[in-house]
Amino acid sequence: AIRLPAFYVGVYEAVDDPSLNSIISWSTSNRSFIIWNPEEFHRRILSTSVQLLSPDYSTFLSSLKFYASLLYLQD
Protein backbone atom coordinates (compact mmCIF):
# COMPACT_ATOMS: atom_id res chain seq x y z
CA ALA A 1 0.00 0.00 0.00
CA ILE A 2 1.17 3.50 -0.82
CA ARG A 3 1.47 5.76 2.16
CA LEU A 4 0.59 9.38 1.38
CA PRO A 5 2.15 12.33 3.21
CA ALA A 6 0.01 13.64 6.07
CA PHE A 7 -0.45 16.92 4.19
CA TYR A 8 -2.27 15.16 1.32
CA VAL A 9 -4.47 13.30 3.77
CA GLY A 10 -5.30 16.46 5.72
CA VAL A 11 -6.23 18.41 2.60
CA TYR A 12 -8.34 15.55 1.24
CA GLU A 13 -10.19 15.09 4.53
CA ALA A 14 -11.00 18.80 4.75
CA VAL A 15 -12.13 19.08 1.13
CA ASP A 16 -14.14 15.86 1.26
CA ASP A 17 -15.99 16.73 4.49
CA PRO A 18 -19.53 17.84 3.51
CA SER A 19 -19.91 19.77 6.76
CA LEU A 20 -17.16 22.15 5.53
CA ASN A 21 -18.63 22.82 2.07
CA SER A 22 -19.31 26.47 2.86
CA ILE A 23 -15.59 26.86 3.64
CA ILE A 24 -13.84 24.46 1.26
CA SER A 25 -15.21 22.04 -1.31
CA TRP A 26 -14.51 20.23 -4.54
CA SER A 27 -14.94 22.17 -7.77
CA THR A 28 -17.66 21.04 -10.16
CA SER A 29 -15.11 18.89 -12.02
CA ASN A 30 -13.95 17.21 -8.77
CA ARG A 31 -10.37 17.67 -9.99
CA SER A 32 -9.59 20.69 -7.82
CA PHE A 33 -10.95 22.41 -4.77
CA ILE A 34 -12.07 25.90 -3.83
CA ILE A 35 -11.53 27.70 -0.55
CA TRP A 36 -14.74 29.72 -0.32
CA ASN A 37 -14.05 31.40 2.99
CA PRO A 38 -10.34 31.89 3.77
CA GLU A 39 -11.01 33.37 7.22
CA GLU A 40 -13.08 30.39 8.33
CA PHE A 41 -10.61 28.03 6.65
CA HIS A 42 -7.88 29.50 8.81
CA ARG A 43 -9.94 29.55 11.99
CA ARG A 44 -11.68 26.16 11.75
CA ILE A 45 -9.27 24.05 9.71
CA LEU A 46 -5.71 25.36 9.63
CA SER A 47 -5.58 26.29 13.29
CA THR A 48 -6.77 22.83 14.38
CA SER A 49 -5.18 20.41 11.88
CA VAL A 50 -1.74 19.04 12.62
CA GLN A 51 -1.69 17.33 9.21
CA LEU A 52 -1.75 20.63 7.33
CA LEU A 53 1.63 21.53 8.85
CA SER A 54 1.00 25.14 9.86
CA PRO A 55 -1.80 27.39 11.09
CA ASP A 56 -0.53 30.09 8.72
CA TYR A 57 -2.47 30.52 5.44
CA SER A 58 0.56 31.58 3.37
CA THR A 59 2.53 28.55 4.63
CA PHE A 60 -0.41 26.34 3.67
CA LEU A 61 -0.36 27.78 0.15
CA SER A 62 3.41 27.26 -0.10
CA SER A 63 3.00 23.65 1.05
CA LEU A 64 0.21 23.15 -1.46
CA LYS A 65 2.47 24.39 -4.28
CA PHE A 66 5.34 22.21 -3.07
CA TYR A 67 3.24 19.03 -2.87
CA ALA A 68 1.54 19.80 -6.19
CA SER A 69 4.97 20.04 -7.83
CA LEU A 70 5.85 16.63 -6.38
CA LEU A 71 2.73 15.18 -7.99
CA TYR A 72 3.74 16.74 -11.29
CA LEU A 73 7.25 15.31 -11.05
CA GLN A 74 5.91 11.82 -10.32
CA ASP A 75 3.72 11.73 -13.48
Z-matrix of the N, CA and C atoms (Angstrom, degrees):
N
C 1 1.460
C 2 1.522 1 109.60
N 3 1.309 2 114.89 1 140.31
C 4 1.465 3 121.02 2 177.96
C 5 1.516 4 108.65 3 -82.00
N 6 1.305 5 115.56 4 132.07
C 7 1.453 6 120.59 5 178.22
C 8 1.528 7 108.90 6 -102.36
N 9 1.322 8 116.11 7 117.81
C 10 1.465 9 121.13 8 -178.43
C 11 1.520 10 110.48 9 -84.91
N 12 1.338 11 117.00 10 149.65
C 13 1.465 12 119.60 11 174.34
C 14 1.533 13 110.84 12 -59.73
N 15 1.301 14 116.04 13 147.90
C 16 1.471 15 122.05 14 -178.52
C 17 1.525 16 111.58 15 -55.55
N 18 1.323 17 117.44 16 -32.68
C 19 1.461 18 120.39 17 -179.88
C 20 1.516 19 110.59 18 -60.71
N 21 1.346 20 117.28 19 -46.88
C 22 1.470 21 120.91 20 178.03
C 23 1.521 22 111.02 21 -57.75
N 24 1.319 23 115.42 22 -46.30
C 25 1.464 24 120.75 23 -178.12
C 26 1.520 25 110.37 24 -62.54
N 27 1.324 26 117.15 25 -44.28
C 28 1.466 27 120.99 26 179.99
C 29 1.517 28 112.74 27 -62.41
N 30 1.333 29 116.35 28 -43.54
C 31 1.467 30 120.20 29 178.45
C 32 1.523 31 109.76 30 -63.88
N 33 1.327 32 116.72 31 -47.99
C 34 1.465 33 120.56 32 -179.25
C 35 1.531 34 111.05 33 -58.60
N 36 1.310 35 117.25 34 -46.44
C 37 1.466 36 120.29 35 -178.52
C 38 1.523 37 111.68 36 -61.84
N 39 1.324 38 117.01 37 -39.78
C 40 1.469 39 119.90 38 178.62
C 41 1.520 40 111.25 39 -67.39
N 42 1.331 41 116.74 40 -46.33
C 43 1.464 42 120.79 41 -177.70
C 44 1.530 43 110.81 42 -67.02
N 45 1.305 44 116.86 43 -36.32
C 46 1.461 45 121.37 44 -174.80
C 47 1.535 46 113.97 45 -84.73
N 48 1.309 47 117.47 46 -3.36
C 49 1.469 48 121.77 47 -178.99
C 50 1.529 49 109.71 48 -84.46
N 51 1.336 50 118.74 49 110.24
C 52 1.467 51 120.79 50 -176.94
C 53 1.534 52 113.67 51 -61.36
N 54 1.320 53 116.97 52 -23.99
C 55 1.471 54 118.78 53 179.39
C 56 1.526 55 111.98 54 -71.21
N 57 1.334 56 117.57 55 -12.52
C 58 1.477 57 121.88 56 -179.68
C 59 1.525 58 112.58 57 -105.73
N 60 1.336 59 118.03 58 9.43
C 61 1.463 60 121.11 59 -175.11
C 62 1.525 61 114.72 60 -57.74
N 63 1.302 62 118.23 61 -26.71
C 64 1.468 63 119.21 62 178.01
C 65 1.532 64 111.16 63 -76.67
N 66 1.320 65 116.64 64 -13.23
C 67 1.465 66 122.37 65 -178.95
C 68 1.526 67 111.09 66 -104.94
N 69 1.331 68 115.78 67 -48.29
C 70 1.466 69 122.33 68 -177.56
C 71 1.525 70 107.74 69 -149.32
N 72 1.318 71 116.05 70 136.45
C 73 1.469 72 118.86 71 179.39
C 74 1.518 73 110.05 72 -157.15
N 75 1.332 74 114.15 73 168.31
C 76 1.456 75 120.19 74 175.32
C 77 1.517 76 109.71 75 -68.29
N 78 1.321 77 116.26 76 148.52
C 79 1.468 78 120.99 77 172.46
C 80 1.529 79 107.99 78 -71.60
N 81 1.311 80 117.24 79 173.59
C 82 1.465 81 120.18 80 -179.29
C 83 1.525 82 112.19 81 -63.66
N 84 1.320 83 118.09 82 -25.83
C 85 1.467 84 121.53 83 178.98
C 86 1.529 85 112.44 84 -82.63
N 87 1.331 86 116.66 85 -13.57
C 88 1.478 87 123.07 86 -174.82
C 89 1.523 88 113.11 87 62.28
N 90 1.317 89 117.07 88 19.02
C 91 1.475 90 121.07 89 179.09
C 92 1.523 91 111.87 90 -107.36
N 93 1.314 92 116.33 91 -5.35
C 94 1.460 93 122.07 92 178.58
C 95 1.524 94 107.21 93 -150.96
N 96 1.307 95 115.17 94 175.51
C 97 1.460 96 118.50 95 178.14
C 98 1.517 97 110.53 96 -132.11
N 99 1.322 98 114.79 97 162.45
C 100 1.466 99 121.99 98 -177.64
C 101 1.520 100 108.28 99 -125.36
N 102 1.308 101 115.83 100 132.09
C 103 1.468 102 121.03 101 171.67
C 104 1.523 103 105.75 102 -94.41
N 105 1.314 104 115.55 103 104.79
C 106 1.466 105 122.19 104 -175.63
C 107 1.524 106 112.48 105 -77.46
N 108 1.311 107 116.35 106 -32.54
C 109 1.455 108 120.57 107 -174.30
C 110 1.533 109 108.81 108 -136.44
N 111 1.342 110 117.22 109 88.51
C 112 1.463 111 120.33 110 -176.39
C 113 1.538 112 114.06 111 -58.13
N 114 1.321 113 117.36 112 -34.65
C 115 1.468 114 119.47 113 -179.23
C 116 1.530 115 110.75 114 -65.77
N 117 1.327 116 116.13 115 -46.45
C 118 1.461 117 120.05 116 178.29
C 119 1.528 118 111.04 117 -69.18
N 120 1.324 119 117.33 118 -34.39
C 121 1.457 120 121.13 119 176.21
C 122 1.529 121 109.68 120 -59.06
N 123 1.304 122 116.10 121 -45.11
C 124 1.463 123 120.61 122 177.73
C 125 1.523 124 111.17 123 -64.58
N 126 1.312 125 116.32 124 -48.23
C 127 1.468 126 120.56 125 -174.75
C 128 1.529 127 112.43 126 -69.08
N 129 1.318 128 118.12 127 -46.50
C 130 1.464 129 121.11 128 -171.77
C 131 1.519 130 114.21 129 -93.69
N 132 1.330 131 117.88 130 -24.15
C 133 1.462 132 119.16 131 -174.69
C 134 1.523 133 111.80 132 -113.39
N 135 1.317 134 117.78 133 -58.61
C 136 1.466 135 120.06 134 -177.05
C 137 1.521 136 112.56 135 -61.89
N 138 1.305 137 116.81 136 -41.44
C 139 1.466 138 119.09 137 -175.33
C 140 1.528 139 113.04 138 -73.52
N 141 1.346 140 117.24 139 -11.56
C 142 1.466 141 119.45 140 -177.94
C 143 1.523 142 113.94 141 -116.04
N 144 1.330 143 118.74 142 -11.29
C 145 1.466 144 121.16 143 -174.79
C 146 1.521 145 111.65 144 -100.07
N 147 1.309 146 115.65 145 117.39
C 148 1.466 147 120.63 146 175.62
C 149 1.522 148 110.24 147 -70.70
N 150 1.336 149 117.32 148 -32.06
C 151 1.463 150 121.78 149 -176.99
C 152 1.521 151 112.96 150 -64.70
N 153 1.314 152 117.87 151 -25.78
C 154 1.463 153 120.06 152 -177.01
C 155 1.518 154 112.73 153 -87.00
N 156 1.325 155 116.86 154 7.87
C 157 1.458 156 125.66 155 167.41
C 158 1.518 157 116.65 156 76.55
N 159 1.305 158 119.56 157 -32.29
C 160 1.457 159 120.17 158 -175.59
C 161 1.526 160 110.66 159 -156.93
N 162 1.326 161 117.12 160 143.91
C 163 1.465 162 119.24 161 175.56
C 164 1.531 163 113.18 162 -79.65
N 165 1.322 164 116.90 163 1.43
C 166 1.454 165 122.08 164 -177.07
C 167 1.534 166 110.51 165 -93.01
N 168 1.335 167 117.22 166 127.89
C 169 1.464 168 122.03 167 -175.92
C 170 1.524 169 111.68 168 -62.53
N 171 1.324 170 118.36 169 -42.63
C 172 1.467 171 120.05 170 -178.47
C 173 1.531 172 110.92 171 -67.16
N 174 1.329 173 117.88 172 -34.14
C 175 1.462 174 120.79 173 175.73
C 176 1.518 175 110.26 174 -67.85
N 177 1.336 176 116.94 175 -38.64
C 178 1.461 177 120.53 176 175.58
C 179 1.528 178 110.41 177 -59.04
N 180 1.319 179 117.29 178 -46.26
C 181 1.467 180 120.88 179 179.59
C 182 1.531 181 111.41 180 -62.86
N 183 1.316 182 116.93 181 -40.09
C 184 1.470 183 120.44 182 177.37
C 185 1.527 184 110.62 183 -63.79
N 186 1.326 185 116.49 184 -42.15
C 187 1.467 186 120.58 185 178.00
C 188 1.522 187 110.40 186 -64.20
N 189 1.311 188 116.57 187 -40.19
C 190 1.460 189 121.52 188 179.10
C 191 1.533 190 110.25 189 -60.91
N 192 1.331 191 116.79 190 -43.81
C 193 1.468 192 120.81 191 178.03
C 194 1.526 193 110.78 192 -64.99
N 195 1.326 194 116.47 193 -41.74
C 196 1.460 195 120.67 194 179.93
C 197 1.527 196 110.50 195 -62.28
N 198 1.315 197 117.70 196 -51.10
C 199 1.465 198 120.74 197 -178.19
C 200 1.527 199 111.55 198 -68.04
N 201 1.310 200 118.02 199 -32.35
C 202 1.476 201 120.50 200 175.91
C 203 1.526 202 109.58 201 -65.45
N 204 1.313 203 117.99 202 -38.47
C 205 1.470 204 120.05 203 178.52
C 206 1.519 205 110.52 204 -67.34
N 207 1.329 206 118.47 205 -32.81
C 208 1.453 207 120.03 206 175.76
C 209 1.518 208 111.01 207 -65.04
N 210 1.327 209 116.83 208 -39.79
C 211 1.465 210 120.25 209 177.09
C 212 1.521 211 110.30 210 -61.86
N 213 1.317 212 115.82 211 -41.70
C 214 1.468 213 120.68 212 -179.81
C 215 1.527 214 110.66 213 -63.55
N 216 1.314 215 116.28 214 -42.07
C 217 1.469 216 120.88 215 -179.27
C 218 1.525 217 111.86 216 -66.75
N 219 1.336 218 117.19 217 -30.29
C 220 1.457 219 120.78 218 -177.78
C 221 1.524 220 111.82 219 -77.93
N 222 1.325 221 118.93 220 -20.84
C 223 1.479 222 120.87 221 -179.15
C 224 1.499 223 112.33 222 -69.74
